[in-house]
């Protein structure tokens, strides 16, 4: 099976895996303590086969055969690594310990759905084999194998990957930015397009730059063009962090009218190297500049920035995951309401209050829900992408090789 990925680092440490492509590669090569069912999103066994909580959901015990010490060591390591994207998950633990078969974790606060944290790829021990065994790896090609199936992950730019898919040289390829509609209309490729909205969000985080300026940036963000040109799926504009929130045209008009009275301030916004995010950032930048605000886009690490454009993909398939990451990772409010939601059985109202608090502060500005589109050969049976963008290649069966997509 030949899979095209646009960007991954090699060698790859699961603690530092970021984005859909790196987590896809890491999940093929490493085993997590627990997994999620791609159909239901429920937690299912991985390296650990059973788990239970104390009545207050602060102490969790996992039965993990002989992998418990390795898992404990990895979780403590991730909690220490300030550059690890999932550090926020395990930094909430007061104690992580293990004997030969039992992993014990004591949390700082009640967390009813904490087992989902052990489904994150960062929780995978580096020295325990995953679903596929590594055969060879370079910055351009990673080969992995299990009984009856060999995976080739090839690093290619999106348009080059489409060309190779068209020629039958790839079985899976990314659809380039802005090409979903055009690719669906292609007579040869249209039936192979698989597009879905992920539990992930493109957003801008800001330092405290003044309430008026924050509200102006929030309410005039160019979500319409972003949806049409970047996401390309109707309804992907984001006006909150749970999904389903709607635009408020009156709020936009009020913000636009207030801009002339605001202080002129240069606000530097850092932008990652991902081409899709750079294109999206330029759309936001153009409208904000046209309206009289003072953003500057920066791609270098040397200059201090007051904002950051980024993509946040949930680490587990629950609505709490993105608000929890934003608040616990960035030390934002309303922290107390979030913690109440994490410990609750019925958490919807508390999550709505968290959503309102994040939106009201305008320290984090949602722009659009992440849409992922892939070309998938019809010879791949059982291929499916879950809401996190994960594909369980161990469940995929590949018919005889073909030179056509």
CORZI-V837851 format. One record per backbone hydrogen bond with DSSP energy under -1.0 kcal/mol. CO is the residue of the C=O (numbers start at 1). NH is the residue of the N-H. If there is no record, write none. Layout:
co:CO nh:NH
co:CO nh:NH
//
This chain:
co:1 nh:152
co:2 nh:171
co:2 nh:172
co:3 nh:154
co:5 nh:156
co:13 nh:16
co:19 nh:23
co:20 nh:24
co:21 nh:25
co:22 nh:26
co:23 nh:27
co:24 nh:28
co:25 nh:29
co:26 nh:30
co:28 nh:132
co:32 nh:47
co:33 nh:46
co:33 nh:48
co:35 nh:44
co:37 nh:41
co:42 nh:37
co:44 nh:35
co:48 nh:46
co:50 nh:63
co:52 nh:61
co:54 nh:57
co:57 nh:111
co:58 nh:107
co:59 nh:54
co:60 nh:105
co:61 nh:52
co:62 nh:103
co:63 nh:49
co:63 nh:50
co:64 nh:67
co:67 nh:71
co:68 nh:72
co:69 nh:73
co:70 nh:74
co:71 nh:75
co:72 nh:76
co:73 nh:77
co:74 nh:78
co:75 nh:79
co:76 nh:80
co:77 nh:81
co:81 nh:84
co:84 nh:87
co:86 nh:89
co:87 nh:91
co:90 nh:93
co:92 nh:108
co:95 nh:106
co:97 nh:104
co:101 nh:64
co:102 nh:99
co:103 nh:62
co:104 nh:97
co:105 nh:60
co:106 nh:94
co:106 nh:95
co:111 nh:114
co:113 nh:116
co:114 nh:117
co:115 nh:118
co:116 nh:119
co:117 nh:120
co:118 nh:34
co:120 nh:123
co:121 nh:124
co:125 nh:128
co:133 nh:145
co:136 nh:143
co:140 nh:155
co:141 nh:138
co:142 nh:153
co:143 nh:135
co:143 nh:136
co:144 nh:151
co:145 nh:133
co:146 nh:149
co:149 nh:146
co:151 nh:144
co:152 nh:3
co:153 nh:142
co:154 nh:5
co:157 nh:161
co:158 nh:162
co:159 nh:163
co:160 nh:164
co:161 nh:165
co:162 nh:166
co:163 nh:167
co:164 nh:169
co:165 nh:168
co:171 nh:377
co:172 nh:4
co:173 nh:375
co:176 nh:179
co:179 nh:183
co:180 nh:184
co:181 nh:185
co:186 nh:190
co:189 nh:192
co:190 nh:193
co:192 nh:376
co:194 nh:374
co:196 nh:372
co:198 nh:200
co:199 nh:314
co:200 nh:370
co:201 nh:312
co:202 nh:367
co:202 nh:368
co:203 nh:310
co:204 nh:365
co:205 nh:308
co:210 nh:214
co:211 nh:215
co:212 nh:216
co:213 nh:217
co:214 nh:218
co:215 nh:219
co:216 nh:220
co:221 nh:223
co:222 nh:226
co:223 nh:227
co:224 nh:228
co:225 nh:229
co:226 nh:230
co:226 nh:231
co:227 nh:232
co:233 nh:236
co:236 nh:369
co:248 nh:252
co:249 nh:253
co:250 nh:254
co:251 nh:255
co:252 nh:256
co:253 nh:257
co:254 nh:258
co:258 nh:261
co:259 nh:262
co:267 nh:296
co:268 nh:306
co:268 nh:307
co:269 nh:298
co:270 nh:309
co:274 nh:278
co:275 nh:279
co:276 nh:280
co:277 nh:281
co:278 nh:282
co:279 nh:283
co:280 nh:284
co:281 nh:285
co:282 nh:286
co:283 nh:287
co:284 nh:288
co:285 nh:289
co:286 nh:290
co:287 nh:291
co:288 nh:293
co:289 nh:292
co:294 nh:267
co:296 nh:269
co:298 nh:271
co:306 nh:207
co:307 nh:270
co:308 nh:205
co:310 nh:203
co:312 nh:201
co:316 nh:318
co:318 nh:321
co:320 nh:324
co:321 nh:325
co:322 nh:326
co:323 nh:327
co:324 nh:328
co:325 nh:329
co:326 nh:330
co:327 nh:332
co:334 nh:338
co:335 nh:339
co:336 nh:340
co:337 nh:341
co:338 nh:342
co:339 nh:343
co:341 nh:344
co:342 nh:112
co:347 nh:351
co:348 nh:352
co:349 nh:353
co:350 nh:354
co:351 nh:355
co:352 nh:356
co:353 nh:357
co:354 nh:358
co:355 nh:359
co:356 nh:360
co:357 nh:361
co:358 nh:362
co:363 nh:206
co:365 nh:204
co:367 nh:238
co:368 nh:202
co:370 nh:198
co:372 nh:196
co:373 nh:175
co:374 nh:194
co:375 nh:173
co:377 nh:380
co:379 nh:399
co:381 nh:397
co:386 nh:389
co:387 nh:199
co:390 nh:386
co:391 nh:393
co:392 nh:395
co:393 nh:396
co:397 nh:381
//
